[in-house]
């Protein structure tokens, strides 16, 4: 290097190696006597041992490189340490438990590893003060734990330092640190020991104020852990908060329960919260906010009068307290009214003073109080002055209306004492008793006294009113009051409705009393009557009879004898003019007229059919005058012979009879002298019927044996006095009606 030729910049590179060198000296000499000499160079040292804590022990040999009392072995690892072991089997200079090595921890991410960082969590408290102790046993040692006592208050604050952004680190981010990891702006003075005192503040139930009626009291309660102090605050804008002090409005301002007395409507929307503090907790805790909702009270007329007429001059009357509700409050439809005999009872809702029958409250002139509650259960109280006044309608004033019981289909019968009345004329009669102007009065009618006093169930139609529920007689109560304020001017039972009964008669609607006469018996009469059924004297009524719509002159008695058919009516009228009509239908009957008789005879099955005419209702019998009778006019299986036909009128007008002959031929006879079938002859022929008929009897060879008159006993089975043998014999019958019948019969011995 001893040369006068300068080296180009950067071309002279030298290296020195030494061990345990404590110093290195460079000497530069200028060898030129004519030129100035200049040298520039850079000295780089490699692998120079670092001694961070300047304790003369290089870091690589120092077990606590930052001298904070916490070994590098602990600070370089995460919070969960590996098992300590000094084994180094592979001789690589690292304990085998660390493998190929670990990345040192930097808990506060300030680029200074914890083993070199004097404040590993940047909370303004040095690690040597916080130590490796885990105060709150949460697995994080104090020197890394921002809340070492786990009381929800950062160590930086409890130590007495500032944390402008509430991140648990000193100051406001970004934080500036020095080469030792200390926050440059932090004082690192002795910390307040609160950061190691666990004093948590825990709110179990946040404050909540219920909606409160105006002038009522509200309470706000908070549930928290023991040992806290309280300071209630309020805000009317949600931004600015004011500490409350005890006064007539607020009490318990430093307890866990705040009471607000006589809440005002102006306090609606006020917000409340409580600040909690505790010794050992430097942060305190502010609860959630709750807003006060103030319900308005019912707006009432403070005092009102209710007048009721005295119905009997005793100074006492029944009041319907509810009729003034709409005058007391304009919102009466949505509010609840209860009534009390004292103001204090109304205020406290005292059931012992509550009026339980407000629609019929009996009293003299006095005051009562009404408690009015709105849907929010807020109440106000109003006074009602009850005044019993005298009626202006004389007690002697009465109007009576009489009417007969009536029949309205599906509504009422004419025997139930219910009828339709028009008593509207009473209004004009009452108006004539009142002082003008008449338009100041309201005249109402009621079914009974209770309704009139309570002003309920007024009769709305006086021109078409039915006394339902009050049969026979009803007293209508009249109430006259002021349209302006309901003051009573008149009250009393001034209208009488009387339902006069109709005669109690059997009207014979089902025809059970209808009668019948026989046209063939002009002297046969039936008696009709008006059929009074209630045992009242028949002389109590007037009677009018008619037939087929025409009045029967001079017939005005209870009974009427008739022998002509027709529709008879009797109108029965009471002395009050009420009437009822009975109808009786009288029909005519007659004996039967036989028009013809159809006889089928000379057969195995003979029949007789009787054809009749007449007004009656007929039944028929053959040979049995006393029956039995049959409805059918046809008789079948009729034996040959002479028969009597009987035809009766079921209505009792008589019997028609007729004798007939049914001709028949016997099949055999037994002439043995025993008195039975000793003669053979044609039946149904005699001196009256077919008397001119001729009967011829032949033997089987056609020999004429006998000519017999049908009116005689017949043939005795002999010829010239000698009995003929048993055999079949033949006959020829020539009837009077020109019919000729031939056949045979047997003679049996």
C-alpha positions in Angstrom: 0.0 0.0 0.0 3.0 2.2 0.0 2.4 3.9 -3.3 1.8 7.3 -4.7 -0.7 6.0 -7.1 -4.2 6.4 -5.7 -6.5 3.5 -5.7 -9.7 3.8 -7.5 -12.7 4.3 -5.2 -14.0 1.0 -4.0 -11.2 -1.1 -5.3 -9.2 -1.4 -2.1 -10.8 -4.1 0.1 -9.2 -5.4 3.2 -10.3 -7.7 5.9 -9.0 -8.5 9.3 -9.7 -11.4 11.6 -9.1 -11.4 15.3 -10.3 -12.9 18.5 -11.1 -11.1 21.7 -10.0 -7.9 20.1 -10.7 -4.9 22.2 -9.6 -2.2 19.7 -8.5 -1.7 16.1 -6.3 1.3 15.0 -5.9 2.7 11.4 -2.9 5.0 10.5 -2.9 7.0 7.3 0.3 8.8 6.1 0.8 11.0 3.0 4.0 9.9 1.2 3.9 12.6 -1.4 5.6 15.9 -0.8 3.8 17.6 -3.7 0.2 16.4 -3.6 -2.4 16.4 -1.0 -3.5 13.0 0.0 -7.1 12.0 0.8 -8.5 8.7 2.1 -12.1 7.6 2.5 -13.2 4.2 3.7 -15.9 2.2 5.4 -15.3 -0.1 8.3 -17.7 -3.0 8.7 -17.5 -5.3 11.6 -19.1 -8.8 11.4 -20.2 -10.9 14.3 -19.5 -8.3 16.9 -21.3 -9.6 20.1 -24.2 -7.3 21.3 -24.6 -6.4 24.9 -28.1 -4.9 25.0 -28.1 -4.2 28.8 -24.5 -3.1 28.9 -23.7 -5.6 31.6 -20.5 -6.7 29.9 -22.1 -10.0 29.0 -22.9 -10.2 25.3 -26.5 -11.1 24.6 -25.6 -14.5 23.2 -24.2 -15.4 26.6 -26.7 -13.3 28.6 -29.7 -15.3 30.0 -31.5 -12.0 30.6 -30.4 -9.7 27.7 -32.6 -6.8 28.7 -31.9 -7.2 32.4 -35.6 -7.1 33.3 -35.6 -10.0 35.6 -37.3 -12.3 33.1 -35.1 -14.8 31.4 -34.7 -14.7 27.6 -35.7 -18.3 27.6 -39.2 -17.3 28.8 -39.5 -14.0 26.9 -38.6 -15.5 23.6 -41.4 -18.1 23.8 -45.2 -17.8 23.5 -47.2 -17.7 26.7 -47.3 -21.5 26.7 -43.8 -22.6 27.3 -42.1 -25.7 26.1 -40.7 -28.2 28.6 -37.3 -27.0 29.7 -34.4 -29.3 28.7 -30.7 -28.6 28.3 -30.0 -31.6 26.0 -28.2 -30.8 22.8 -27.5 -34.1 21.2 -26.7 -32.8 17.8 -24.3 -30.3 19.1 -25.8 -27.5 17.0 -25.7 -25.1 20.0 -29.6 -25.2 20.4 -31.5 -27.2 23.0 -33.1 -30.0 21.2 -36.6 -29.0 22.4 -36.3 -25.9 20.2 -35.6 -27.9 17.1 -33.9 -25.7 14.5 -34.7 -22.6 16.5 -37.7 -20.3 17.4 -38.8 -16.9 16.3 -38.7 -14.6 19.3 -42.0 -13.2 20.5 -42.9 -9.6 19.9 -46.1 -9.2 22.0 -46.7 -5.5 21.3 -45.6 -5.8 17.6 -43.2 -2.9 18.0 -40.3 -4.8 16.2 -38.5 -5.2 19.5 -38.6 -8.8 20.6 -39.8 -9.3 24.1 -36.4 -10.7 25.4 -34.9 -7.3 24.4 -38.1 -5.2 25.1 -38.2 -3.4 28.4 -41.9 -2.9 28.0 -43.2 -5.9 26.1 -46.9 -4.7 26.0 -46.2 -0.9 25.7 -48.5 -0.1 28.6 -46.0 2.3 30.2 -45.0 -0.1 32.9 -41.6 -1.8 32.6 -41.5 -5.5 32.4 -39.2 -5.6 35.4 -42.0 -4.1 37.5 -44.8 -6.2 36.0 -42.7 -9.4 36.2 -43.6 -12.8 34.8 -46.3 -13.4 37.4 -49.8 -14.3 36.0 -51.9 -12.2 38.4 -55.3 -13.1 37.0 -54.3 -16.7 36.1 -55.5 -16.2 32.5 -52.4 -17.8 31.0 -50.9 -14.4 30.0 -48.0 -13.1 32.3 -48.4 -9.6 33.6 -45.6 -8.2 31.5 -47.6 -9.1 28.4 -51.2 -8.7 29.9 -52.9 -5.4 29.3 -55.3 -6.1 32.1 -53.3 -8.0 34.6 -56.0 -8.2 37.3 -58.8 -9.0 34.9 -61.1 -6.2 36.2 -61.9 -4.9 32.8 -59.7 -1.9 33.4 -56.4 -1.6 31.4 -53.2 -1.6 33.4 -52.1 1.6 31.7 -55.0 3.5 33.2 -55.0 1.8 36.6 -51.2 2.6 36.8 -52.1 6.2 36.5 -51.1 6.8 32.9 -52.9 7.9 29.8 -54.6 5.8 27.0 -56.1 8.3 24.6 -57.5 5.7 22.2 -58.5 3.0 24.8 -56.4 0.3 23.3 -54.6 -0.6 26.6 -51.3 0.9 25.4 -49.8 4.2 26.5 -50.8 7.3 24.6 -52.4 7.3 21.2 -51.4 5.1 18.3 -49.1 5.1 16.4 -46.7 4.8 19.3 -43.0 5.8 19.0 -40.5 3.6 20.9 -36.7 3.7 21.5 -34.2 0.9 20.8 -35.1 -0.8 24.1 -38.9 -1.0 23.3 -39.8 1.8 25.7 -42.6 4.2 24.7 -40.7 7.5 24.1 -43.5 9.7 25.6 -44.1 7.5 28.7 -42.8 8.7 32.0 -42.1 5.2 33.4 -42.7 6.4 36.9 -43.7 4.2 39.7 -47.2 2.9 38.8 -50.3 3.1 41.0 -50.7 -0.5 42.4 -54.4 -0.6 41.3 -53.4 -2.4 38.2 -52.6 -5.4 40.3 -55.7 -5.1 42.4 -58.7 -7.1 40.9 -61.8 -5.0 41.4 -64.1 -5.8 38.5 -67.4 -3.9 38.0 -70.1 -6.2 36.5 -73.6 -5.1 35.6 -76.0 -8.1 35.6 -79.2 -6.2 34.7 -79.0 -2.9 32.9 -81.3 0.0 34.1 -84.7 0.0 32.5 -87.4 2.5 33.3 -91.0 1.6 32.6 -93.4 4.0 30.9 -94.8 6.2 33.7 -98.0 8.2 34.0 -97.6 11.9 34.6 -97.5 12.8 38.4 -96.7 9.2 39.3 -93.4 7.9 40.5 -90.8 6.0 38.5 -88.0 3.8 39.7 -84.9 2.7 37.8 -82.9 -0.2 39.2 -79.5 -1.7 38.3 -78.3 -5.1 39.3 -74.5 -5.4 39.7 -71.8 -7.1 41.7 -71.1 -6.0 45.3 -68.7 -3.2 46.4 -69.6 -0.6 43.8 -70.5 3.1 44.2 -73.1 4.8 42.1 -73.8 8.1 40.5 -76.9 8.5 38.5 -76.9 10.9 35.6 -79.5 12.3 33.2 -79.5 13.9 29.8 -82.2 15.7 27.8 -80.2 15.5 24.6 -78.3 12.2 24.8 -75.0 14.1 24.6 -74.6 16.1 27.7 -74.9 14.3 31.0 -75.5 15.8 34.4 -74.9 14.2 37.7 -78.1 14.0 39.8 -78.3 15.0 43.4 -81.1 14.1 45.8 -83.9 16.7 45.8 -87.8 16.6 45.8 -87.7 15.1 42.3 -84.8 12.6 42.5 -83.8 10.3 45.4 -81.4 7.5 45.6 -79.0 9.2 43.2 -76.0 7.4 44.7 -77.7 4.0 45.2 -78.5 1.2 42.8 -82.1 2.4 42.6 -83.1 5.9 41.4 -86.6 7.1 42.3 -88.2 9.9 40.3 -91.1 11.5 42.2 -94.1 13.1 40.5 -93.0 12.6 36.9 -93.8 15.6 34.8 -94.9 15.5 31.1 -91.9 17.8 30.3 -89.6 14.9 31.4 -90.8 12.7 28.5 -87.7 11.5 26.6 -85.2 12.2 29.4 -82.4 9.6 29.4 -80.8 8.1 32.5 -77.7 6.1 33.2 -75.5 5.3 36.2 -71.8 5.5 36.6 -70.3 2.8 38.8 -66.9 3.0 40.6 -65.0 0.7 42.9 -61.8 0.9 44.9 -59.0 -0.8 43.0 -60.7 -0.1 39.6 -59.5 3.1 38.0 -61.9 2.9 35.0 -65.3 2.8 36.5 -68.2 1.6 34.3 -71.2 3.5 32.8 -74.4 1.6 32.3 -76.6 1.5 29.3 -79.0 4.3 28.8 -82.7 4.1 29.4 -85.3 6.6 28.3 -88.3 7.8 30.3 -91.6 7.6 28.4 -94.2 9.8 30.2 -97.9 8.9 29.6 -100.3 11.9 29.7 -103.2 11.8 32.2 -106.8 11.9 31.0 -108.0 15.4 30.5 -111.1 15.9 32.6 -113.7 18.5 33.5 -112.8 19.0 37.2 -116.3 19.4 38.5 -119.6 18.6 36.8 -123.3 18.4 37.9 -125.7 15.5 37.5 -129.3 16.3 38.2 -132.0 13.7 38.8 -135.7 14.1 39.4 -137.2 13.1 42.7 -139.8 10.6 41.8 -141.6 10.7 45.2 -140.6 13.9 46.9 -138.3 12.2 49.5 -135.2 14.0 48.4 -133.7 10.7 47.2 -133.4 9.3 43.7 -131.5 6.8 41.6 -128.7 8.2 39.5 -127.0 6.7 36.4 -123.5 8.0 37.0 -122.3 6.9 33.6 -124.5 9.3 31.6 -122.0 12.2 32.3 -119.0 10.3 31.1 -118.8 12.1 27.8 -119.1 15.4 29.5 -116.3 14.6 31.9 -113.9 13.4 29.2 -113.9 13.7 25.4 -112.2 10.4 25.2 -114.7 8.5 27.3 -115.2 5.8 24.7 -111.6 4.5 25.3 -111.4 5.2 29.0 -112.5 3.3 32.2 -114.7 5.1 34.7 -115.0 4.0 38.3 -116.9 5.9 41.0 -116.1 6.5 44.7 -117.7 8.2 47.6 -114.5 10.0 48.6 -111.7 11.7 46.7 -109.1 9.7 48.6 -110.8 6.5 47.7 -110.8 7.5 44.0 -107.1 8.3 44.3 -106.2 5.0 45.9 -108.8 2.9 44.2 -110.2 2.0 47.6 -112.7 -0.8 47.0 -114.4 0.0 50.4 -115.5 3.4 49.0 -116.2 2.2 45.4 -119.7 2.5 44.1 -120.5 -0.9 42.7 -123.9 0.0 41.0 -123.1 3.2 39.1 -126.1 2.9 36.7 -128.6 2.8 39.6 -126.9 4.6 42.5 -129.5 5.7 45.1 -128.6 8.8 47.1 -129.6 12.3 48.1 -127.9 15.5 47.0 -124.1 15.0 47.5 -120.8 14.8 45.7 -119.1 11.7 44.5 -115.8 11.3 42.6 -114.9 9.5 39.4 -111.6 7.9 38.6 -110.9 7.9 34.9 -108.2 5.6 33.5 -106.9 5.7 30.0 -105.5 2.7 28.1 -102.1 3.4 29.6 -103.6 2.9 33.1 -103.0 6.6 33.9 -105.8 8.2 35.9 -107.3 11.5 36.8 -110.1 12.4 39.2 -113.2 14.5 38.7 -115.9 15.5 41.1 -119.6 14.9 40.2 -122.2 16.9 42.2 -125.4 14.9 42.4 -128.5 17.0 42.7 -132.0 15.7 43.4 -134.5 18.1 41.9 -138.3 18.2 41.9 -140.3 17.2 38.9 -142.2 19.8 36.9 -144.8 17.3 35.7 -147.8 16.9 38.2 -148.1 13.5 39.8 -151.7 13.5 38.6 -150.8 13.7 35.0 -151.6 10.4 33.3 -152.4 9.2 29.8 -154.1 5.8 29.4 -154.2 3.9 26.1 -156.4 0.9 25.7 -156.2 -1.5 22.8 -157.3 -5.1 22.1 -154.9 -8.0 22.1 -153.6 -8.6 18.6 -152.1 -11.4 16.5 -148.9 -10.8 14.6 -147.6 -13.8 12.8 -144.4 -15.3 14.2 -144.3 -12.5 16.8 -147.2 -12.8 19.2 -150.6 -14.4 19.6 -153.9 -12.6 20.4 -154.0 -14.3 23.8 -150.6 -13.2 25.2 -151.6 -9.7 26.4 -149.2 -8.1 23.9 -150.4 -5.4 21.4 -149.3 -2.5 19.4 -149.7 1.0 20.8 -149.3 4.6 19.6 -148.9 6.9 22.6 -147.0 9.6 20.7 -149.7 12.1 21.6 -148.4 12.2 25.1 -145.4 14.3 24.0 -147.6 17.3 23.1 -149.6 16.9 26.3 -146.3 17.1 28.3 -145.0 20.0 26.3 -148.1 22.0 27.3 -146.9 21.6 30.9 -143.4 23.0 30.4 -142.0 26.5 30.2 -140.9 27.6 26.7 -138.7 27.4 24.7 -139.7 23.8 24.1 -136.6 23.0 22.1 -134.5 22.9 25.3 -136.2 19.7 26.5 -135.7 16.1 25.7 -138.8 13.9 26.4 -138.0 10.3 26.6 -140.1 7.2 27.5 -138.9 4.1 29.3 -140.3 0.7 30.0 -139.8 0.9 33.8 -138.5 3.2 36.5 -135.0 1.7 36.7 -134.5 2.4 33.0 -135.8 5.9 33.4 -133.5 6.7 36.3 -130.5 5.2 34.6 -131.5 6.6 31.2 -131.0 3.2 29.5 -133.2 1.3 26.9 -135.3 4.3 25.9 -138.3 3.6 23.8 -137.5 4.9 20.4 -140.8 4.4 18.5 -143.8 5.6 20.4 -146.1 5.3 17.3 -145.5 1.6 16.9 -144.7 0.2 20.4 -145.4 -3.3 21.6 -145.5 -4.0 25.3 -143.3 -7.1 25.1 -142.3 -8.3 28.5 -145.2 -6.5 30.2 -148.3 -8.4 29.2 -151.9 -7.0 29.8 -150.8 -3.7 31.4 -147.6 -1.6 31.4 -146.7 1.6 33.1 -144.5 3.8 30.9 -142.1 6.2 32.7 -141.6 9.6 31.2 -138.3 11.5 31.7 -137.9 15.2 30.7 -134.4 16.7 30.8 -132.3 19.5 29.5 -130.7 18.9 26.1 -127.9 21.2 27.2 -126.7 19.5 30.4 -129.1 16.5 31.1 -130.7 18.3 34.0 -133.9 16.6 35.0 -137.2 18.5 34.7 -139.7 15.7 35.0 -139.8 12.0 35.9 -142.8 9.8 36.6 -145.1 6.9 35.6 -147.4 9.1 33.4 -148.4 6.6 30.6 -150.6 3.5 31.2 -150.9 1.0 28.4 -153.7 -1.6 28.8 -154.3 -4.6 26.6 -157.9 -5.7 26.7 -158.4 -9.4 26.1 -160.4 -10.8 23.3 -163.2 -13.2 24.2 -161.9 -16.6 25.2 -163.8 -18.8 22.7 -163.1 -21.9 20.7 -162.7 -20.5 17.2 -163.0 -24.0 15.7 -160.1 -23.4 13.4 -159.5 -27.1 12.9 -163.2 -27.8 12.2 -163.7 -30.2 15.1 -167.1 -28.5 16.0 -168.4 -28.5 12.4 -172.0 -29.8 12.2 -174.2 -31.8 9.8 -177.9 -31.7 8.9 -180.0 -34.3 7.0 -181.7 -32.8 3.9 -184.1 -35.7 4.0 -185.2 -34.8 7.5 -186.6 -31.2 7.4 -187.5 -31.3 11.0 -183.9 -32.2 12.1 -182.0 -29.2 13.6 -178.5 -28.9 15.1 -177.6 -26.3 17.8 -174.5 -24.1 17.2 -173.0 -22.0 20.0 -170.2 -19.4 20.6 -168.1 -21.8 22.7 -167.0 -19.6 25.6 -164.2 -21.6 27.2 -163.2 -19.6 30.3 -166.3 -20.2 32.3 -167.2 -16.5 32.1 -170.9 -15.7 31.9 -172.3 -15.8 28.4 -174.1 -12.6 29.2 -170.8 -10.7 29.3 -170.6 -10.7 25.6 -172.6 -9.5 22.5 -173.2 -12.0 19.7 -173.7 -11.6 16.0 -174.5 -14.6 13.7 -174.0 -14.7 9.9 -174.5 -17.4 7.2 -172.4 -17.5 4.0 -171.3 -13.9 4.6 -174.7 -12.4 5.4 -175.8 -11.3 8.8 -178.8 -13.3 10.2 -181.3 -10.8 11.4 -182.3 -10.8 15.1 -179.9 -13.6 15.9 -177.8 -12.3 18.8 -177.9 -15.1 21.3 -175.2 -17.5 22.5 -176.9 -20.4 20.6 -178.3 -20.8 17.1 -180.4 -23.7 15.8 -180.0 -24.5 12.1 -181.2 -27.2 9.6 -179.6 -25.8 6.5 -176.1 -26.4 5.3 -173.7 -23.4 5.1 -170.8 -21.5 6.6 -171.9 -19.9 9.9 -169.9 -17.3 11.8 -170.5 -15.9 15.2 -168.7 -12.7 16.3 -168.3 -12.5 20.1 -167.6 -9.0 21.4 -166.5 -7.8 24.9 -167.7 -4.6 26.6 -164.4 -3.1 25.7 -165.1 -3.7 22.0 -162.6 -6.6 21.6 -164.0 -9.4 19.5 -163.2 -12.8 18.2 -165.0 -14.9 15.5 -165.9 -18.5 15.6 -166.6 -20.3 12.3 -168.7 -23.4 12.0 -169.3 -25.3 8.7 -172.6 -27.0 8.5 -172.8 -29.7 5.8 -175.8 -31.7 4.6 -176.2 -35.4 4.2 -179.0 -37.7 2.9 -179.9 -41.4 2.5 -178.6 -43.2 -0.5 -180.5 -43.5 -3.8 -180.0 -46.9 -5.5 -179.4 -46.2 -9.2 -178.7 -49.8 -10.2 -177.5 -53.2 -9.0 -175.2 -55.2 -11.2 -175.6 -59.0 -10.5 -173.3 -61.6 -11.9 -174.9 -65.0 -11.1 -175.1 -68.6 -12.4 -171.3 -68.8 -12.0 -168.9 -70.3 -9.6 -168.2 -66.9 -8.1 -171.3 -64.7 -8.1 -170.9 -60.9 -7.4 -173.2 -58.0 -6.6 -172.4 -54.3 -7.2 -174.7 -51.6 -5.9 -174.6 -48.2 -7.7 -176.0 -45.3 -5.6 -176.1 -41.5 -5.5 -176.7 -38.9 -2.8 -175.0 -36.2 -0.5 -174.1 -38.7 2.2 -171.2 -40.8 3.0 -172.3 -44.5 2.6 -171.4 -48.0 3.7 -172.8 -51.3 2.5 -174.0 -54.6 4.1 -175.5 -57.8 2.7 -178.1 -59.6 4.7 -176.8 -57.9 7.9 -178.8 -54.8 8.9 -176.7 -54.3 12.0 -173.4 -54.9 10.2 -170.7 -55.3 9.7 -170.8 -52.7 6.9 -168.2 -52.1 4.3 -167.0 -49.1 2.4 -167.0 -50.9 -1.0 -170.2 -51.2 -2.9 -169.1 -54.6 -4.4 -169.9 -57.9 -2.9 -168.0 -61.0 -4.1 -168.5 -64.7 -3.7 -172.2 -64.2 -3.1 -174.2 -67.4 -2.6 -177.1 -68.0 -4.8 -180.4 -67.1 -3.3 -182.5 -64.2 -2.1 -180.5 -61.4 -0.4 -181.2 -58.1 1.3 -178.8 -55.1 0.6 -178.5 -52.4 3.4 -177.0 -49.0 2.6 -176.5 -46.7 5.6 -175.5 -42.9 5.7 -172.5 -42.7 8.1 -173.7 -39.2 9.1 -176.9 -40.8 10.6 -179.4 -39.6 8.0 -180.9 -43.2 7.5 -180.7 -46.6 5.8 -181.7 -47.7 2.3 -182.6 -51.4 1.7 -183.2 -53.5 -1.4 -183.9 -57.2 -1.8 -182.2 -59.0 -4.7 -182.0 -62.5 -6.2 -178.8 -64.2 -7.2 -179.6 -67.3 -9.4 -177.7 -70.5 -8.9 -177.9 -74.2 -9.7 -177.2 -76.7 -6.9 -174.7 -79.4 -7.9 -176.5 -82.3 -6.1 -179.3 -83.2 -3.7 -180.0 -86.2 -1.4 -183.7 -87.1 -1.3 -183.5 -89.4 1.7 -186.2 -87.9 3.8 -183.8 -86.4 6.5 -185.0 -82.8 5.8 -181.8 -81.6 4.2 -181.5 -81.3 0.4 -184.5 -83.5 -0.1 -185.6 -81.4 -3.1 -183.6 -80.0 -6.1 -184.6 -76.6 -7.5 -183.0 -73.5 -8.9 -182.0 -71.0 -6.2 -182.8 -67.3 -6.4 -186.1 -67.8 -8.1 -189.4 -67.5 -6.2 -192.8 -66.0 -6.6 -191.2 -62.5 -6.5 -188.1 -63.0 -8.6 -188.3 -64.8 -12.0 -191.7 -66.4 -11.0 -192.5 -67.3 -14.6 -189.3 -69.2 -15.2 -189.7 -72.9 -16.2 -187.4 -75.8 -15.2 -187.2 -79.1 -17.2 -185.4 -82.2 -15.8 -184.1 -85.0 -18.0 -182.4 -88.3 -17.5 -179.1 -89.0 -19.2 -180.9 -90.2 -22.3 -182.8 -87.0 -22.8 -186.1 -88.3 -21.4 -188.1 -85.6 -19.7 -188.7 -86.6 -16.2 -190.2 -83.5 -14.6 -191.3 -79.9 -15.3 -190.8 -77.9 -12.2 -192.0 -74.5 -11.2 -189.1 -72.6 -9.7 -191.5 -71.3 -7.1 -192.3 -74.8 -5.8 -190.3 -77.0 -3.5 -188.6 -78.6 -6.5 -188.1 -82.2 -7.7 -188.1 -85.0 -5.1 -186.1 -87.5 -7.3 -189.1 -89.7 -8.2 -190.9 -90.5 -11.4 -194.5 -91.5 -11.0 -194.0 -91.9 -7.3 -191.1 -94.2 -7.7 -187.6 -93.1 -6.6 -185.1 -92.9 -9.3 -181.6 -94.2 -8.9 -178.6 -92.2 -8.0 -177.2 -90.7 -11.1 -176.5 -87.5 -13.0 -179.5 -85.8 -14.4 -179.9 -82.9 -16.8 -181.9 -79.7 -16.7 -182.9 -76.8 -18.9 -183.9 -73.5 -17.2 -185.8 -70.9 -19.1 -185.7 -67.7 -17.1 -188.2 -64.9 -17.2 -185.5 -62.5 -18.5 -185.2 -64.8 -21.6 -182.0 -66.4 -20.5 -181.7 -70.2 -21.0 -179.4 -72.3 -18.9 -178.6 -76.0 -19.3 -176.6 -78.3 -17.1 -176.5 -81.3 -15.0 -176.6 -82.3 -11.3 -176.3 -85.4 -9.2 -178.8 -87.3 -7.3 -177.2 -89.1 -4.4 -178.8 -91.9 -2.4 
